[in-house]
Amino acid sequence: MPTLQQKPVSARVRNAPPGGMALLKRTLFSEYFTLVLCVTYFVVMLPFSPALGTPTVIKNIFSEMIPLLAVAIGQTFILILGEIDLSVTSTIALASVFGASIMTSNGGYLANQPAAVPVGLMAFLLVGLGVGFLNGASITYLGMPSFLVTLTTRMLFSGIAIWYTTFHTRLSSISGLPQSFLWIGQGEWNGIPYSMAGVALLAVVAHLAMTRTVFGRWLYAIGINRQTARVSGVPVERVVILAFMISGFCAALCSILYTGRLQTGTPILGERILLDVIGAVVIGGTSLFGGKGKVSWTVFGVLFLVLVDTTLRLLGSSLFTIFMVKGVVILMASVMDALRNRLFAER
Amino acid sequence: MALLEAKGLTKSFYGVTVLHGVDLAIEPGEVLGLVGENGSGKSTSMNILGGVLQPDGGSMTLGGVPYAPRDPRDASRAGISFIHQELNLFPNLTVEENLYLDGFPFRFPFLPFIDRRRIRQRTKALLAEVDLPASPATPVSSLSPGERQMVEIAKALSGQARLIIFDEPTTSLTSREIERLFALISKLRARRIGMIYISHILHDVLRLCDHVLVLRDGALVGSDRAANMTPERMVTLMVGRTMEQMFPPRFEKPSATPPVLELRSVSQPGVVKNISLVVHRSEVVGVAGLLGSGRTELARIIFGLAPRQTGTILVEGRELARSPREVMQAGVAFLTEDRRLEGTLGSASIAHNLALPAVESYAGTGTGVLDSARLHAAVSGMARSVQLKASDIERQPINALSGGNQQKVVLGKWLMRSPKVLILDEPTRGIDVGAKYEIYRIINDLAAQGAAILVISSEIEELIGLSDRILVMCHGEFSAEFNKATFDPEEILRAAMKKPVHSSP
């Protein structure tokens, strides 16, 4: 399958003599730039915090990555379209309390019934798909910019999540979740967590959807030139709505994992990860300008962000230091995105 | 001494020469008329005078000193003002703000406070000069197109213009506004300001101008005093030579079977009026008309990209839906006028571009999973059959191709669907002669295979070379129809330029 991204420039660069500028360009435009960055960072940081190499820390890095990766994969679809989904965190929160309110043994709708967990899981996913549909429909049929729509739904749904919680508990979160639900987030098979297998499957399916399906062709086409896509018979509205529903679905999966880990449905779940999600996708190399992006890049982007986070915490940095460093890293990534686009335009 | 003199201006875009050594001279207080078909080089030469483009060769002098503007600012500082077809005012700002946008006078030295009083007085004086009875504080959005034009002229005067270029200034004006514009032009002439007047309305050109230049294919083909010109002579000069061996021969005769495409009194207020037409199997119908005559709008209405208020459109007897996707599924293909904005996915590969409209037919039903091998075979086959010159269609982005090859890709992507109806809007714009021939050949082949084809073009020769019938559009209506036997470039141009109601003397 052809890859649509970056080929032109890397092909041109390949022909150039390998001078300093050409080498810089080749590195900048490489498919695996972020992976190289991750490895370099790991090797450089290892002497400063030797714990980074221990199995516990490595396992911890993976376990931190998994839920983040789920949302980031959804966001990748959105950025390829040239849109943005800021509502993912409130989707996580709303799904968490809605699902928990069904399953909890403290007065849940299906407390202690065998159907509780399957119905609860469905509830998570329905919230995600519903929010995604609402976002997508507002953007396409009302012609509103996705930034505004999802900024608004983000506030709306996080409000609703807190309000909804007050009907079910006097505490700030809904606890008493059934054991079989917690097992989804915590269970392992031969040392491989179920959650990891699940998100890996999600990544593979997302990758195939982008590269091997009609939907994928349409997705990139809309991101590159929406008007050409429309004139060429691409059902633009349908694709945009579907992409937002995918993003909502992925946020709901993330919510299942986080809720299982915390063992409670929490209306402020995931509140802080919004910039991490978008940052990770952009660090991977997916363009904020649309038309360019890959699941594998997003995997590398999430890995890099979690690596930075972990090393800083191992070094005993305070929260504000971590925020500052991550802020700079994400800023650099978007500068590079703009730079790549500029170089591309100058062809 | 001439106010402005240009010698041997040449310009090419992407290896296509669009200006072959154009000379012109204009005296102070003279109005120079410039006429020619679309694509004859009028805009390119004026853009060079106005500093928008740099010439590849040739030289200019302004008032005897060499003149080589690097950008429009340079040109306006030298005293050359360009009044564009689409006006360049900010509708959200007031008249005075628009006039002083590129240099507000300050109230105090070194402090960025605008001296409103001074601006107001100057603006009042300028508006009086152009006879516009409006307050300087009026927002431009509340002015009519004619009044906006007066503001543009006032802006030119505020910059001490010595030469003003008018590009199709009357297209959006009412007849009273046109009279006011003409009166103002006479007034400016008395002030020794030189003017260049570009228009398709030949009567206006003859009435206003002292001297007329005729351009064709980027070269000057006629230059004479307006007194010696007639509309007939200008049209003959504009259309020019006889048909050369530019068009591949056609063998297929259109069949007399029921029409493939049929329009029944399609109307959209202000755009097209009561349009009816039929196109049969293997028939190529040309649509001629000036810019703004409604020819492009008609194509967009058929393809569902623009609304229509009344009328029916049928393909093989079945009524067309109104969304591009459904129209496409009914067997219609549409090659748009603007390749970059609506025809190509710039950074995507040639293969992705070619596959886009037909991609669904290479996927498993229900899953949407592509059969890559089959798709690749089909796409490479299409690249070969349109004789695309590209190194690697799966990797090379369409951006990297020449205009002609890009157009072959856009044409090829529609051929992937084997359309029953193909609408082509300016299929050879910005394309060199060799690629043109190949595109004509592809169009002929498609007609031979039974497609019904509608070609819109501002090049009348192209329409004559390709079509079985030509319909001429003027002010949103068909003003004439020609059959192969009666094709006559001068008659077609005359029908397209039918004197509009407003410029009755």
Interface residues (C-beta under 8 A of the other chain):
Chain A: M1 P2 L4 K7 P8 A11 L208 R212 T213 V214 F215 R217 W218 Y220 A221 I224 N225 Q227 T228 A229 R230 V231 S232 G233 V234 P235 G291 K292 F344 R347
Chain B: F303 L305 P324 R325 M328 Q329 F334 T336 L341 E342 G343 T344 L345 G346 S347 A348 S349 A351 H352 A355 L356 P357 V359 E360 A363 T367 G368 V369 L370 S372 E394 R395 Q396 P397 N399 A400 K413
